[in-house]
Structure formats: structure tokens, C-alpha cells
Amino acid sequence: MNLEFYKSQALLKQKEHKKFLESLKKKPPKNLDYTVQETHDQVFEKIDCLQCANCCKTTGPLFTPKDTERIAKHLKMKVADFEYKFLRTDEDHDQVLQDLPCWFLNEDNSCSIYEIRPKACREFPHTDRKKIYQINHLTIQNTVVCPAAFEFVERLQKSLEKK
């Protein structure tokens, strides 16, 4: 997977993608949620996250208190010890990883805590959300990091232009 290619394409098309996503916000097409889910499924039939893992290497997830408790328990650690060892508080007062790539990313791009991973990881790149236009800024950001998010916007745009 050529990450540089996807990143450069995403940056080149950022204005076009932004305009397209804004149009969905102004006038959501009929059955948008269905089309979004269908497009998401098509993209993930073709793209295998284990071939990439760029999100785990370059962007840290937000850890909710529930995430922290669940993962600390799994690792047989006290929450405070887990937070001290792995997390920091960012400028938005969110709990995030101290360092990247993610501590839990294995060499084969799998996740050592996959079954109990943070909510943010489970939902990334958020391309199967209902009312997708509510997270336009996030979708645009994700196209630069995630080839699947880029492909999603490209395919969604093409499929909605046909209608």
C-alpha cells in the first residue's frame, strides 16, 4: 500500500472533498445513511487495515475513562499506573498516548489489545457513521492518514453523483 500516494492525493483533493461533504450537510440525499454504510462495506472489502496500520503509527486515539479502566484491568494494572506509563493529557484535556507508534501495535500491524481496544480505535475511520456530514472535519483529516477514508470519500462522491 503506497501511503505517500494516498496522502498526496488526499491533500490534492482536500478542497474538492470538503466542498462535496459540505453539500451533504446542506442537503442530505435520500438514503444517505444506507449509501454511506454500503460504501464503507465496499471499501473495507478491498482495503486490509493490517497492510497499513498508519493510524496506529501516526495518530493516537483518545482514551475514555471506560477504555482506560478496561485496558488497565486486562493488563492487570492499576488505572493510575496505566495512565502514568502510557498516557498523557493533551491540550484539549483528553487522555492520549504519550508516544507513537501505539504501544500496542505488533510488528505484523496487529493490535495486542484488539478485543479491548479503545472506542476511538474501534470506530476509526468513522466512515460507517449515520449522518456522516456531522463529522466532515474529521473525515477530511482522516483522508490524509487513512487510505480507506480517502477511498470512501472518493467512492461516495462518485455514487452520489450518479443519482
Long-range contacts (C-beta under 8 A, 24 or more apart in sequence): 1-47, 1-51, 1-52, 1-147, 3-52, 3-54, 3-147, 6-147, 6-150, 7-144, 7-145, 9-150, 10-143, 10-144, 10-150, 11-144, 13-143, 13-154, 14-140, 14-143, 14-144, 17-139, 17-140, 17-143, 17-153, 17-157, 18-136, 18-140, 20-153, 20-156, 20-157, 21-132, 21-133, 21-136, 21-139, 21-140, 21-153, 22-133, 22-136, 24-132, 24-133, 24-136, 24-160, 25-133, 25-134, 25-136, 28-131, 28-133, 29-160, 29-163, 32-131, 32-132, 32-133, 33-130, 33-131, 33-132, 35-156, 35-159, 35-160, 36-127, 36-128, 36-129, 36-130, 36-132, 36-156, 37-128, 39-127, 39-152, 39-155, 39-156, 39-159, 40-127, 40-128, 40-152, 41-128, 42-155, 43-127, 43-148, 43-151, 43-152, 43-155, 44-148, 46-151, 47-147, 47-148, 47-151, 49-109, 49-148, 50-108, 50-109, 50-110, 51-109, 52-109, 52-146, 52-147, 53-105, 53-109, 54-145, 54-146, 54-147, 55-121, 55-124, 55-125, 55-145, 55-146, 56-101, 56-102, 56-104, 56-105, 56-109, 56-111, 56-121, 57-100, 57-101, 57-102, 57-105, 58-100, 58-101, 58-145, 59-100, 59-145, 60-96, 60-97, 60-100, 60-102, 61-96, 61-97, 61-102, 61-118, 61-120, 61-121, 61-124, 62-94, 62-95, 62-96, 62-118, 62-120, 63-87, 63-94, 63-95, 63-96, 63-97, 63-118, 63-120, 64-95, 64-118, 64-119, 65-95, 66-119, 67-118, 67-119, 67-120, 68-95, 70-116, 71-113, 71-116, 71-117, 71-118, 74-113, 74-116, 75-113, 125-149, 125-152, 127-152
